[in-house]
Amino acid sequence: MARIAFLGLGVMGAPMARHLASAGHALTVYNRSPAKVEAWIQSYGGTGAASAADAAAEADAVIACVGADADVEAVTLGPDGAFSAMRPGAVFIDHTTVSARIARQLAEEAERRDLHSVDAPVSGGQAGAENGKLSIMCGGTDAAIAAATPLMQAYAARIVHVGPAGSGQLTKMVNQICIAGIVQGLAEAIHFTHRAGLDPGKVFEAVSGGAAQSWQMVNRWATMDKGEFDFGFAVDWMRKDLGLALEEARANGSRLALTALVDQFYADVQAIGGARQDTSSLVRRLEP
């Protein structure tokens, strides 16, 4: 049993923390909104903390799942950040999708303090977190990954060590680049199906067993066809992630024409009120 500080009890963090508690670990939880801490403790037990530093004191591991670069920096390096209280040898695992730059910065700071650090963004969405079936792409040293893996196994179906610090975040950018193109293709396919007068159910039956099949098609074709867009990962967050990928591309010389275009299509969805709808709402541009 490990003593774990879990920072961030949102739609992804809360179920991940629940899996850790179910696995027998002792959790101290922190969230900027105290009400979420209270609700989580009432449901699953554990202890609440008033700050990230309070949560991290005496912990074997600190796990974060917050919002963006600034949020991660606040809960780690801020005045009440976890790094100020973590004991030597403890491991920091960051499941937030952030820039590779801050992942490397945290790894350097962790090394200076004799801590381990793993950038470990996830894929699988809210359903993956709820079901304990996330795919986790990790950057860090071999020792850091070895310390983090037994804990992450509580909510992961796949854990891959892809390289040194920052590599997990870069791989998550690859993931989002792929999803952006696939969802746009799926949106156009559904739009074409409707305009051609085809039966969407029959079209799905015909094409989902062949080379066009994808996770997005299997899980989102029917809901996109019905105009249902309440499945977790919001357009606002996708635009944040694509922005990270486009920023990194400018730095490394990658040419991401399709990604840049789909990012602007998501801006259109935001403009028509879809900011908090899930990423499959991209079809709304074509099927108002």
SELUMNU-477493 format. One record per residue: residue number from 1; residue in three letters; x, y, z of N, C-alpha, C, CB in turn. Coordinates in steps of 0.001 Angstrom, whole numbers, always signed. Atoms other than C-alpha are relative to their C-alpha. Glycine has a CB too. Layout:
N
NUM, ALA, X, Y, Z, X, Y, Z, X, Y, Z, X, Y, Z
...
***
This chain:
288
1, MET, +837, -1198, +0, +0, +0, +0, +871, +1248, +0, -947, +6, +1217
2, ALA, -749, -1245, +78, +1333, +3411, -966, -816, +1158, +565, +403, +292, -1446
3, ARG, +646, -1245, -423, +570, +6801, +521, +45, +956, -1182, +702, +623, +1273
4, ILE, +91, -768, +1242, -642, +8900, -2393, -725, +1312, +239, -716, -811, -1088
5, ALA, +686, -1289, +64, -1469, +12585, -2737, -546, +138, -1414, +962, +1202, +374
6, PHE, +612, -151, +1318, -3940, +13073, -5590, -522, +1421, -137, -1144, -1034, -214
7, LEU, +314, -1406, +207, -4274, +16595, -6969, -879, +161, -1239, +1292, +834, -138
8, GLY, +908, -217, +1122, -7317, +17325, -9121, -1060, -1075, -96, +772, +63, -1290
9, LEU, +1092, +969, -46, -10706, +15637, -8831, -1068, +318, -1044, -624, -30, +1396
10, GLY, +922, -270, +1093, -12247, +16493, -12192, -546, -1282, -595, +681, +818, -1073
11, VAL, +641, +1158, +629, -13949, +14151, -14655, +981, -1139, -253, -647, +411, -1309
12, MET, -1007, +1040, +168, -10672, +12288, -15196, +635, -369, +1335, +1073, +453, -985
13, GLY, -725, +252, -1241, -8956, +12669, -11838, -795, -774, +1031, +433, +1287, +590
14, ALA, +800, +649, -1039, -11818, +11585, -9603, -95, -1514, -197, -1395, +600, +28
15, PRO, +38, +1463, +140, -12274, +8111, -11135, +1370, -656, +111, -614, -366, -1323
16, MET, -1337, +567, -151, -8515, +7573, -11302, +337, -138, +1486, +1056, +880, -722
17, ALA, -229, +74, -1443, -8267, +8393, -7594, -829, -1114, +621, -331, +1340, +669
18, ARG, +863, +1070, -521, -11186, +6033, -6942, +622, -1371, -222, -1382, +57, -662
19, HIS, -636, +1299, +269, -9341, +3146, -8609, +1181, -231, +939, +470, -79, -1471
20, LEU, -1120, +141, -929, -6296, +3832, -6438, -488, -364, +1398, +818, +1294, +50
21, ALA, +560, +319, -1308, -8420, +3802, -3294, -512, -1437, +35, -1131, +975, +349
22, SER, +519, +1376, +59, -10090, +566, -4407, +1119, -1027, +20, -850, -194, -1253
23, ALA, -1151, +901, +1, -6634, -960, -4880, +677, -69, +1363, +1005, +439, -1046
24, GLY, -511, +78, -1361, -5946, -330, -1192, +998, +1061, +396, +612, -1292, +197
25, HIS, -933, -1064, -330, -3751, +2763, -1346, -659, +1036, +916, +517, +668, -1278
26, ALA, +486, -1038, -911, -4083, +5512, +1273, +104, +1351, -695, +805, +1, +1338
27, LEU, +17, -1230, +779, -5138, +8732, -441, -270, +1234, +851, -1034, -100, -1083
28, THR, +312, -1349, -446, -4967, +12365, +543, -282, +802, -1255, +1171, +635, +856
29, VAL, +421, -650, +1237, -6839, +14445, -2029, -46, +1511, +168, -1367, -522, -439
30, TYR, +65, -1463, +24, -6659, +18103, -3003, -649, +443, -1301, +1416, +632, +154
31, ASN, +615, -618, +1174, -8771, +20160, -5378, -216, +1471, +316, -1353, -705, -388
32, ARG, +203, -1430, -237, -9092, +23905, -5851, -1391, +297, +534, +232, +781, -1278
33, SER, +1361, -147, -520, -12825, +23521, -5179, -170, -957, +1180, -1072, -282, -1116
34, PRO, +88, +879, -1174, -13107, +22205, -1588, -1221, -910, -15, -20, +829, +1253
35, ALA, +1216, +821, +27, -16618, +20903, -2278, +260, -1345, -659, -1126, +732, -736
36, LYS, -311, +1267, +659, -15185, +18264, -4616, +787, -917, +924, +787, +245, -1289
37, VAL, -747, +794, -976, -12800, +17138, -1893, -963, -641, +997, +1041, +876, +740
38, GLU, +953, +503, -981, -15628, +16803, +600, -874, -1102, -588, -872, +1137, +520
39, ALA, +853, +1002, +638, -17819, +14911, -1856, +764, -1293, -243, -559, +534, -1319
40, TRP, -793, +1201, +284, -15008, +12541, -2788, +230, -788, +1287, +1357, +376, -655
41, ILE, -263, +679, -1272, -14173, +11756, +856, -1262, -678, +524, +535, +996, +1042
42, GLN, +1252, +607, -446, -17837, +11125, +1673, -291, -1293, -755, -1157, +981, -180
43, SER, +271, +1186, +816, -17993, +8604, -1167, +1043, -1090, +164, -85, +385, -1445
44, TYR, -1072, +995, +90, -14595, +6925, -965, +948, -17, +1192, +788, +238, -1236
45, GLY, -896, -41, -1145, -12928, +7857, +2319, +1258, +787, -280, +362, -1388, +421
46, GLY, -1237, -739, +168, -9372, +9095, +2608, +2, +1290, +794, +234, +295, -1455
47, THR, -206, -1250, -714, -8220, +12493, +3770, +52, +1155, -989, +1290, -55, +840
48, GLY, -81, -1191, +831, -8597, +15985, +2359, +1123, +899, +459, -1314, +756, +18
49, ALA, -1080, -939, -323, -5906, +18649, +2230, -374, +1388, -471, +1334, -444, -640
50, ALA, +309, -1385, +331, -6057, +22436, +2120, +905, +551, -1093, +112, +860, +1231
51, SER, -924, -442, +1049, -3131, +22734, -320, +709, -1210, -580, +1031, +1027, +553
52, ALA, -767, +1091, +611, -1022, +20638, -2654, +1162, -407, +894, +521, +415, -1388
53, ALA, -1117, +302, -898, +1878, +20909, -210, -463, -850, +1176, +645, +1296, +508
54, ASP, +531, +789, -1116, -264, +19623, +2664, -288, -1432, -429, -1275, +645, +555
55, ALA, +306, +1340, +495, -1389, +16699, +527, +1266, -820, -201, -779, +83, -1308
56, ALA, -1223, +696, +396, +2164, +15847, -524, +889, -403, +1169, +782, +860, -930
57, ALA, -856, +301, -1142, +3738, +15775, +2916, -117, -1470, +386, -362, +895, +1194
58, GLU, -90, +1415, -381, +4821, +12209, +3755, -498, -960, -1079, -783, -231, +1259
59, ALA, +514, +881, +1046, +3434, +10869, +455, +1133, -745, -701, -811, +802, -1021
60, ASP, -932, +758, +834, +5221, +8140, -1478, -87, +460, -1453, -289, -1510, +102
61, ALA, +224, -446, +1376, +3719, +9510, -4701, -998, +1142, +5, -504, -1165, -894
62, VAL, +943, -1088, +239, +1992, +12679, -5843, -459, -124, -1446, +647, +1415, +288
63, ILE, +568, +157, +1333, -337, +12337, -8826, -879, +1204, -290, -809, -1325, -122
64, ALA, +763, -1185, +378, -1762, +15367, -10635, -784, -243, -1268, +921, +1196, -179
65, CYS, +820, -1, +1207, -4589, +15648, -13135, -810, +1288, +55, -934, -1292, -100
66, VAL, +611, -1323, -119, -5401, +19331, -13451, -337, +540, -1396, +950, +981, +753
67, GLY, +502, -554, +1237, -5970, +21720, -16379, +1008, +295, -1089, -692, +1200, +298
68, ALA, -938, -472, +1013, -3027, +23298, -18170, +1343, +290, +657, -545, +1264, -720
69, ASP, -1347, -269, -505, +603, +24406, -17787, -19, +785, +1309, +801, +759, -1039
70, ALA, +11, -862, -1182, -193, +27140, -15273, -520, -736, +1227, -849, +1237, -258
71, ASP, +555, +758, -1127, -2236, +24764, -13118, +1014, -988, +550, -1269, -741, -425
72, VAL, -1032, +939, -441, +525, +22155, -13020, +1106, +737, +733, +578, -776, -1195
73, GLU, -1048, -783, -652, +3088, +24802, -12190, -433, +436, +1390, +360, +1223, -845
74, ALA, +503, -458, -1292, +879, +26093, -9360, +13, -1116, +1039, -1411, +550, -151
75, VAL, +88, +1074, -996, +391, +22688, -7711, +1330, -692, +247, -1015, -1020, -437
76, THR, -1322, +605, -225, +4072, +21749, -7999, +1007, +1014, +527, +526, -618, -1293
77, LEU, -1053, -960, -311, +6302, +24823, -7881, -503, +1275, +658, +733, +351, -1241
78, GLY, +570, -1190, -626, +3920, +27432, -6461, +307, +64, +1483, -1495, +37, -212
79, PRO, -295, -179, -1432, +4119, +28784, -2889, -498, -1143, +875, -611, +1286, +486
80, ASP, +534, +1143, -740, +1942, +25924, -1650, +59, -1268, -842, -1443, +273, +443
81, GLY, -110, +1123, +917, +3118, +23469, -4292, +561, -1255, +631, +842, +381, -1148
82, ALA, -377, +1303, -549, +3781, +19800, -3740, +1504, -192, +119, -571, -1091, -851
83, PHE, -1438, +249, -11, +7498, +19896, -4553, +664, +521, +1265, +643, +633, -1211
84, SER, -592, -554, -1222, +8158, +21986, -1445, -131, -937, +1185, -643, +1325, +334
85, ALA, +272, +886, -1130, +6845, +19189, +771, +342, -1453, -256, -1429, +97, +374
86, MET, -255, +1409, +312, +7697, +15952, -1035, +1320, -466, +606, +12, -219, -1520
87, ARG, -1212, +550, -594, +10214, +13731, +661, +915, -548, -1094, -348, -1106, +1024
88, PRO, -916, +550, +996, +13357, +12612, -1216, -367, -1434, -371, +1433, +52, +519
89, GLY, +320, +1330, +482, +12746, +9559, -3361, -1435, -191, -425, +320, -977, +1032
90, ALA, +1402, +103, +402, +9032, +10221, -3861, -129, +246, -1503, -876, +1006, +793
91, VAL, +210, -127, +1434, +7573, +10148, -7375, -1163, +940, -281, -255, -1373, -633
92, PHE, +1067, -874, +480, +5525, +12829, -9120, -459, -512, -1356, +477, +1488, -93
93, ILE, +591, +487, +1247, +3173, +11600, -11864, -1008, +1041, -474, -682, -1408, +193
94, ASP, +898, -1029, +520, +1493, +14201, -14049, -818, -551, -1156, +793, +1240, -449
95, HIS, +902, +480, +1043, -1544, +13037, -16027, -639, +1148, -787, -1084, -869, +615
96, THR, +518, -1146, +745, -2363, +16552, -17224, +633, +39, -1388, +273, +1324, +761
97, THR, -580, -248, +1314, -1915, +17258, -20920, +530, +1426, -22, -1046, -233, -1140
98, VAL, -654, -1309, -51, +601, +20107, -20956, +1116, +29, -1051, +570, +294, +1439
99, SER, -1098, -123, +953, +3581, +21335, -22955, +1164, -901, +404, +466, +1461, -99
100, ALA, -1216, +758, -288, +6749, +19288, -23265, +982, +864, +779, +648, -510, -1304
101, ARG, -906, -922, -691, +8568, +22371, -22013, -160, -110, +1513, -257, +1446, -453
102, ILE, +178, +38, -1451, +6988, +22295, -18556, +268, -1397, +541, -1416, +451, +381
103, ALA, -326, +1359, -449, +7350, +18515, -18361, +1497, -126, +244, -464, -1049, -1039
104, ARG, -1461, +36, -176, +11100, +18911, -18853, +433, +858, +1184, +710, +480, -1280
105, GLN, -328, -876, -1129, +11206, +21791, -16372, -261, -715, +1324, -817, +1310, -71
106, LEU, +329, +714, -1234, +9493, +19682, -13721, +970, -1149, +242, -1438, -528, -55
107, ALA, -963, +1096, -157, +11840, +16764, -14381, +1334, +523, +519, +205, -734, -1338
108, GLU, -1250, -586, -469, +14853, +19019, -13905, -103, +424, +1459, +382, +1195, -867
109, GLU, +187, -434, -1387, +13433, +20476, -10713, -101, -1207, +927, -1263, +880, +129
110, ALA, +112, +1211, -807, +12557, +17008, -9438, +1376, -612, +247, -922, -1020, -686
111, GLU, -1340, +568, -163, +16077, +15766, -10056, +811, +807, +1013, +734, -45, -1353
112, ARG, -722, -861, -936, +17464, +18751, -8155, -414, -270, +1440, -235, +1467, -341
113, ARG, +527, +251, -1340, +15278, +17819, -5188, +34, -1490, +372, -1427, +522, +97
114, ASP, -73, +1441, -231, +16029, +14055, -5402, -1389, -631, -41, +673, -293, +1347
115, LEU, +1315, +570, +236, +12520, +13284, -6645, -20, -661, -1374, -1102, +1083, +110
116, HIS, +268, +545, +1326, +11275, +11205, -9562, -1147, +781, -634, -338, -1518, +76
117, SER, +1083, -694, +692, +9071, +12816, -12213, -337, -740, -1289, +388, +1473, -299
118, VAL, +487, +670, +1210, +6937, +11220, -14940, -1073, +867, -643, -560, -1423, +325
119, ASP, +1109, -616, +731, +4953, +13094, -17580, -775, -1132, -649, +504, +1051, -1074
120, ALA, +787, +1190, +338, +2100, +10675, -18202, -1405, +370, -453, -74, -946, +1196
121, PRO, +1348, -300, +501, -773, +12087, -20255, -717, -1275, -404, +65, +967, -1193
122, VAL, +804, +1196, +220, -3620, +9692, -20921, -890, +157, -1226, -849, -305, +1232
123, SER, +999, +39, +1055, -5932, +8681, -23737, -1031, -1053, +375, +646, -305, -1392
124, GLY, +1086, +918, -346, -9285, +6972, -23400, -1213, +725, +517, +461, -995, +1024
125, GLY, +1131, -821, -401, -11454, +9812, -22169, -584, -382, +1342, -1057, -74, -1028
126, GLN, +665, +228, -1272, -13848, +9816, -19260, -382, -1464, +183, -1233, +874, +106
127, ALA, +374, +1419, -95, -15056, +6298, -20063, +1204, -861, +364, -609, -486, -1326
128, GLY, -1206, +745, -323, -11482, +5009, -19959, +405, +168, +1448, +1127, +426, -894
129, ALA, -323, -243, -1407, -10917, +6635, -16588, -972, -733, +913, -22, +1503, +305
130, GLU, +1018, +663, -824, -14196, +5309, -15168, +215, -1510, +32, -1406, +317, -529
131, ASN, -137, +1460, +106, -13469, +1782, -16379, +1401, -506, +315, -381, -443, -1381
132, GLY, -1365, +424, -296, -9779, +1768, -15460, +724, -555, -1203, -9, -1021, +1080
133, LYS, -556, +528, +1248, -8784, +1238, -19110, +738, +1066, -799, -1106, -598, -850
134, LEU, -713, -1069, +689, -6685, +4286, -19927, +1268, -505, -678, +345, +1108, +973
135, SER, -1308, +198, +621, -3735, +4262, -22281, +888, +1149, +449, -101, -69, -1574
136, ILE, -863, -1025, -583, -824, +6124, -20698, +1341, -2, -719, +194, -234, +1523
137, MET, -1270, -175, +715, +2183, +7480, -22588, +941, +773, +913, -202, +749, -1377
138, CYS, -825, -511, -1087, +5106, +8188, -20278, +1368, +487, -457, +174, -1060, +1038
139, GLY, -1345, -490, +170, +8241, +10288, -20347, +691, +87, +1351, -4, +1359, -698
140, GLY, -739, -55, -1255, +10949, +10058, -17713, +1121, -1018, +9, -931, -234, +1183
141, THR, -1087, +959, -139, +13874, +8016, -16464, -558, -1399, +259, +951, +420, +1136
142, ASP, +418, +1374, -287, +13745, +4242, -16117, -412, -153, +1468, +1135, -987, -339
143, ALA, +309, +116, -1426, +13765, +4620, -12336, -1344, +641, +324, +1105, +644, +840
144, ALA, +1275, -679, -246, +10867, +7084, -12386, -1168, -842, -498, -16, +1378, -678
145, ILE, +1069, +823, +557, +8789, +4846, -14634, -225, -1244, +860, +330, -404, -1449
146, ALA, +121, +1188, -848, +9523, +1831, -12442, -765, +316, +1284, +1390, -559, +339
147, ALA, +705, -388, -1220, +8284, +3733, -9392, -1468, +303, -262, +669, +1207, +628
148, ALA, +1355, -444, +303, +5157, +5028, -11142, -902, -1118, -502, +46, +1095, -1018
149, THR, +815, +1001, +692, +4004, +1948, -13052, -922, -800, +915, +892, -942, -731
150, PRO, +926, +773, -834, +2600, -134, -10156, -1219, +797, +439, +718, -515, +1216
151, LEU, +1136, -840, -385, +386, +2804, -9189, -926, +224, -1186, +487, +1350, +555
152, MET, +814, -284, +1186, -795, +3625, -12707, -764, -1227, -479, +877, +523, -1122
153, GLN, +689, +1231, +418, -1755, -6, -13279, -1405, -109, +570, +804, -1211, +418
154, ALA, +1335, +38, -601, -4792, +621, -11069, -1069, +525, -944, -17, +805, +1284
155, TYR, +1008, -592, +896, -6482, +2579, -13886, +423, -25, -1469, -282, +1433, +417
156, ALA, -511, +29, +1375, -4566, +1714, -17065, -159, -1371, -636, +1464, +408, -26
157, ALA, -48, +1217, +795, -4977, -866, -19786, +1329, -128, -715, -1138, -27, -1005
158, ARG, -1286, +5, +703, -1693, +135, -21418, +866, +1127, +550, -199, +155, -1544
159, ILE, -982, -984, -462, +1407, +1926, -20113, +1236, -170, -863, +339, -177, +1535
160, VAL, -1163, +79, +891, +4221, +2735, -22552, +994, +1093, +379, -427, +138, -1498
161, HIS, -1086, -950, -246, +7531, +4373, -21674, +574, +380, -1362, +1114, -611, +953
162, VAL, -364, -379, +1369, +8175, +6355, -24850, +1336, +736, -98, -1080, +863, -585
163, GLY, -1276, -694, +75, +11365, +8212, -23887, +255, +871, +1206, +60, +832, -1240
164, PRO, -348, -855, -1126, +12937, +10850, -21633, -1072, +1037, +304, +1306, +689, -268
165, ALA, +966, -1007, -427, +11145, +13718, -19903, -499, +821, -1179, +617, +917, +1050
166, GLY, +636, -730, +1091, +8697, +15455, -22228, -540, -902, -1088, +967, +961, -595
167, SER, +412, +906, +1080, +8248, +12425, -24487, -1457, -427, +132, +892, -1231, -18
168, GLY, +1402, +336, -187, +4903, +11533, -22948, -901, +1085, -563, -300, -218, +1473
169, GLN, +802, -1112, +508, +3548, +14975, -23730, +83, +103, -1519, +453, +1309, +635
170, LEU, -129, -26, +1457, +4924, +14883, -27276, -837, -1106, -641, +1474, -145, -411
171, THR, +796, +1103, +529, +3260, +11507, -27804, -1489, +310, +108, +326, -1304, +743
172, LYS, +1405, -405, -100, -46, +12897, -26531, -365, +966, -1123, -279, +650, +1370
173, MET, +256, -880, +1137, +273, +15578, -29201, -250, -813, -1261, +1174, +962, -213
174, VAL, +228, +908, +1128, +587, +12795, -31784, -1413, -575, +68, +1050, -1143, -6
175, ASN, +1335, +559, -207, -2561, +11239, -30322, -1084, +983, -432, -194, -383, +1469
176, GLN, +1020, -999, +308, -4536, +14474, -30645, +19, +387, -1483, +205, +1244, +868
177, ILE, -89, -242, +1447, -3253, +15122, -34174, -797, -1075, -746, +1492, +8, -475
178, CYS, +729, +1102, +644, -4591, +11691, -35167, -1504, +150, +189, +465, -1352, +563
179, ILE, +1433, -103, -276, -7954, +12230, -33484, -633, +1134, -792, -241, +209, +1494
180, ALA, +555, -1147, +718, -8457, +15645, -35082, -340, -361, -1438, +982, +1170, +26
181, GLY, +238, +375, +1391, -8105, +14256, -38590, -1090, -1042, -136, +1270, -514, -622
182, ILE, +997, +1072, +77, -10212, +11169, -37900, -1406, +550, +236, +317, -1108, +1028
183, VAL, +1333, -527, -292, -13109, +13114, -36366, -501, +889, -1136, +13, +785, +1317
184, GLN, +422, -799, +1142, -13133, +15576, -39252, -450, -895, -1156, +1138, +922, -453
185, GLY, +407, +932, +1039, -13248, +12682, -41723, -1337, -646, +304, +1048, -1063, -182
186, LEU, +1256, +616, -403, -16043, +11062, -39750, -1158, +983, -149, +90, -498, +1445
187, ALA, +1040, -1022, +149, -18016, +14332, -39672, -398, +153, -1462, +482, +1349, +561
188, GLU, +301, -143, +1426, -17732, +14662, -43439, -701, -1238, -539, +1282, +263, -794
189, ALA, +635, +1240, +449, -18690, +10997, -43934, -1473, -26, +389, +723, -1219, +588
190, ILE, +1392, -30, -452, -21877, +11410, -41875, -793, +1042, -791, -75, +303, +1516
191, HIS, +643, -1052, +800, -22708, +14654, -43680, -299, -509, -1414, +899, +1262, -64
192, PHE, +190, +546, +1352, -22223, +12946, -47048, -1097, -1065, -3, +1324, -598, -534
193, THR, +1032, +1037, -113, -24358, +9989, -45921, -1396, +611, -9, +203, -822, +1278
194, HIS, +1310, -655, -64, -27240, +12302, -45082, -380, +615, -1344, -2, +1081, +1088
195, ARG, +292, -670, +1264, -26978, +14313, -48298, -265, -990, -1133, +1149, +913, -377
196, ALA, +187, +1018, +1040, -26814, +11130, -50384, -1278, -810, +201, +1195, -936, -29
197, GLY, +1240, +714, -265, -30037, +9847, -48811, +184, -1430, +438, -844, +22, -1196
198, LEU, -274, +1357, -456, -28415, +6752, -47352, -477, -206, +1432, +1491, -303, -106
199, ASP, +359, +366, -1365, -29458, +4928, -44183, +1285, -44, +829, -756, -1380, +45
200, PRO, -1254, -38, -766, -26757, +5837, -41615, +331, -1321, +695, -73, +1096, +1032
201, GLY, -245, +1268, -665, -27198, +2542, -39766, +559, -1045, -942, -1264, -507, +624
202, LYS, -480, +954, +986, -26718, +491, -42893, +1406, +354, -490, -963, -62, -1177
203, VAL, -1341, -434, +413, -23733, +2589, -43965, +1019, -408, +1046, +45, +1529, -225
204, PHE, -917, +395, -1075, -22126, +2020, -40580, +263, -1498, -38, -570, +400, +1370
205, GLU, -158, +1459, +60, -22760, -1721, -40835, +928, -411, -1137, -1363, -678, -171
206, ALA, -795, +353, +1180, -21143, -1762, -44259, +1463, +385, +134, -578, +659, -1222
207, VAL, -1377, -502, +38, -18029, +304, -43603, +781, -242, +1283, -9, +1462, -293
208, SER, -715, +94, -1278, -17218, -299, -39921, +793, -1280, +156, -966, +113, +1133
209, GLY, -764, +1234, -68, -15889, -3775, -40578, +1184, -41, -935, -880, -1142, -288
210, GLY, -1099, -36, +959, -13388, -2665, -43190, +1088, +977, +387, -518, +348, -1356
211, ALA, -1170, -845, -246, -10403, -383, -43572, -346, +1366, +581, +763, +188, -1275
212, ALA, +398, -1302, -534, -12403, +2723, -42569, -255, -24, +1500, -1234, +485, -706
213, GLN, +360, +127, -1420, -13051, +1387, -39073, +1001, +708, +899, -93, -1472, +394
214, SER, -845, -645, -1011, -11726, +3376, -36102, -765, +15, +1314, +407, +1456, -431
215, TRP, +673, -142, -1303, -12462, +3824, -32408, -1062, +1076, -83, +1015, +337, +1119
216, GLN, +956, -1099, +99, -14157, +7106, -33226, -1240, -437, -771, +647, +1219, -677
217, MET, +1154, +471, +771, -16376, +5453, -35836, -872, -925, +837, +462, -723, -1273
218, VAL, +758, +986, -774, -17391, +2571, -33570, -759, +664, +1151, +939, -1084, +547
219, ASN, +583, -587, -1203, -18102, +4800, -30562, -790, +1280, -230, +1073, +273, +972
220, ARG, +620, -1304, +179, -19321, +8055, -32115, -891, +131, -1239, +1058, +1024, -63
221, TRP, +825, -124, +1209, -21003, +7347, -35472, -1476, +208, +359, +157, -1255, -888
222, ALA, +1426, -68, -312, -24462, +6741, -33994, -350, +1273, +756, -419, -1214, +813
223, THR, +315, -1196, -788, -24282, +9608, -31506, +157, +1274, -830, +899, +71, +1239
224, MET, -133, -1143, +901, -23013, +12063, -34111, -1205, +82, -933, +1305, -100, -816
225, ASP, +1168, +43, +882, -25834, +10951, -36400, -1234, +557, +702, -266, -1436, -471
226, LYS, +1169, -463, -758, -28345, +11714, -33623, +197, +1388, +608, -322, -990, +1101
227, GLY, -254, -1319, -562, -26709, +15012, -32625, +186, -2, +1503, -1112, +912, -351
228, GLU, -270, +106, -1436, -25635, +13851, -29159, +1493, +220, +237, -456, -1391, +561
229, PHE, -1408, -391, -143, -22410, +15438, -27936, +396, +189, +1471, +268, +1294, -780
230, ASP, -283, -117, -1429, -22181, +14838, -24195, +803, -1198, +468, -1303, +122, +810
231, PHE, -804, +1181, -286, -19370, +12313, -23998, +1405, +351, +486, +91, -867, -1232
232, GLY, -1267, -202, -699, -16620, +13857, -21922, +878, +1097, -538, +754, -1234, -19
233, PHE, -1093, -913, +342, -13675, +15506, -23642, -503, +1167, -846, +1111, -752, -747
234, ALA, +644, -1168, +593, -14758, +19042, -24514, +837, +657, -1090, -303, +1007, +1068
235, VAL, -651, -748, +1072, -13957, +21155, -27565, +1026, +985, +566, -1047, +749, -842
236, ASP, -956, -941, -601, -12297, +23747, -25302, +1326, -689, +302, -580, +611, +1290
237, TRP, -1221, +717, -356, -9822, +21121, -24108, +727, -494, -1239, -319, -1174, +920
238, MET, -638, +437, +1243, -9212, +19805, -27611, +760, +1157, -635, -1049, -561, -987
239, ARG, -702, -1142, +567, -8323, +23297, -28782, +1268, +318, +795, -922, +1221, -38
240, LYS, -1209, -176, -813, -5908, +23609, -25868, +1077, -981, -429, -316, -182, +1494
241, ASP, -958, +1035, +373, -4263, +20333, -26857, +560, +217, -1407, -654, -1370, +91
242, LEU, -481, -252, +1358, -4091, +21165, -30560, +905, +1219, -37, -1176, +189, -961
243, GLY, -880, -1162, -101, -2595, +24513, -29635, +1398, -391, +451, -585, +1021, +961
244, LEU, -1306, +494, -441, +199, +22691, -27807, +735, -677, -1155, -162, -981, +1179
245, ALA, -621, +696, +1124, +825, +20506, -30862, +480, +987, -1059, -983, -998, -617
246, LEU, -375, -987, +1021, +872, +23479, -33241, +1181, +843, +466, -1196, +910, -336
247, GLU, -1143, -750, -545, +3237, +25391, -30936, +1279, -821, -104, -257, +394, +1472
248, GLU, -1172, +875, +87, +5598, +22420, -30786, +426, -165, -1458, -299, -1382, +634
249, ALA, -315, +148, +1423, +5367, +22034, -34583, +762, +1209, -531, -1282, -204, -809
250, ARG, -730, -1209, +423, +6475, +25623, -35078, +1445, -60, +464, -679, +1273, +552
251, ALA, -1354, +78, -544, +9496, +24877, -32903, +837, -1063, -697, -53, -284, +1487
252, ASN, -804, +1086, +580, +10517, +21600, -34585, -94, -102, -1522, -422, -1308, +600
253, GLY, +67, -31, +1455, +9596, +22448, -38171, -1004, -943, -624, +1316, -300, -544
254, SER, +1032, +877, +555, +6689, +20019, -38538, -1026, +820, -783, -696, -803, +1125
255, ARG, +1042, -654, +796, +4041, +20870, -41128, -1331, -694, +276, +344, -39, -1531
256, LEU, +1255, +601, -454, +598, +20237, -39644, -1187, +741, -611, -88, +18, +1546
257, ALA, +1047, -761, +693, -1732, +21682, -42267, -1398, -457, +418, +160, -141, -1517
258, LEU, +1321, +508, -359, -4687, +19409, -41452, -340, +334, +1446, -68, -1512, -221
259, THR, +231, -298, -1414, -4289, +19882, -37707, -379, +1463, +189, +1245, -335, +834
260, ALA, +309, -1429, -100, -4266, +23666, -38089, -1401, +293, -530, +1040, +830, -771
261, LEU, +1317, -217, +582, -7365, +23511, -40280, -1100, -494, +942, -105, -705, -1358
262, VAL, +1023, +541, -901, -9322, +21282, -37884, -78, +823, +1278, +296, -1475, +336
263, ASP, +21, -895, -1154, -8305, +23524, -35001, -916, +1190, -269, +1423, +484, +338
264, GLN, +882, -1118, +348, -10040, +26391, -36802, -1448, -457, -134, +463, +659, -1305
265, PHE, +1361, +534, +44, -13062, +24172, -37435, -571, -115, +1416, -21, -1379, -705
266, TYR, +457, +41, -1389, -13239, +23609, -33677, -301, +1401, +524, +1051, -676, +886
267, ALA, +325, -1381, -367, -13142, +27388, -33257, -1397, +360, -495, +1047, +983, -580
268, ASP, +1359, -221, +509, -16257, +27483, -35437, -1030, -634, +926, -148, -570, -1424
269, VAL, +932, +676, -915, -17927, +24975, -33101, -129, +805, +1289, +478, -1449, +311
270, GLN, +73, -859, -1182, -17027, +27163, -30119, -914, +1191, -260, +1403, +485, +406
271, ALA, +760, -1207, +335, -18577, +30140, -31889, -1502, -257, -74, +483, +564, -1322
272, ILE, +1430, +300, +64, -21911, +28338, -32296, -490, -674, +1282, -298, -892, -1207
273, GLY, +449, +449, -1313, -22067, +27348, -28637, +423, -1391, +401, -1443, +70, +56
274, GLY, -389, +1373, -293, -20280, +23998, -28638, +1257, -156, +825, +174, -723, -1250
275, ALA, -1278, +38, -708, -17324, +24846, -26406, +100, -1139, +1004, +226, +1301, +705
276, ARG, -27, +1038, -1025, -18314, +22344, -23710, -542, -1332, -509, -796, +447, +1205
277, GLN, +397, +1274, +580, -19626, +19680, -26070, +1241, -818, -333, -867, +215, -1260
278, ASP, -1172, +828, +256, -17401, +16724, -26840, +504, +191, -1426, -323, -1471, +252
279, THR, -689, -289, +1259, -15040, +16646, -29805, -766, -472, -1228, +1358, -636, +9
280, SER, +762, +459, +1161, -17483, +14766, -32045, -987, +1052, -487, -741, -1280, +335
281, SER, +888, -1090, +422, -19564, +17969, -32176, +543, +739, -1222, -205, +985, +1148
282, LEU, -553, -579, +1232, -17289, +18905, -35093, -992, -121, -1167, +1333, -693, -365
283, VAL, +985, +194, +1069, -20108, +17594, -37299, -1030, +1131, -34, -712, -1344, +177
284, ARG, +984, -1085, -32, -22244, +20585, -36225, +305, +1071, -1064, -32, +643, +1402
285, ARG, -334, -962, +1064, -20352, +22757, -38738, -699, -368, -1307, +1528, +57, -218
286, LEU, +555, +494, +1250, -21818, +20600, -41491, -1474, -354, +108, +771, -1197, -459
287, GLU, +1382, +425, -234, -25085, +19482, -39909, -610, +877, +1087, -65, -1508, +404
288, PRO, +504, -912, -1047, -26465, +22548, -38064, -1379, -407, +510, -60, +1430, -532
***
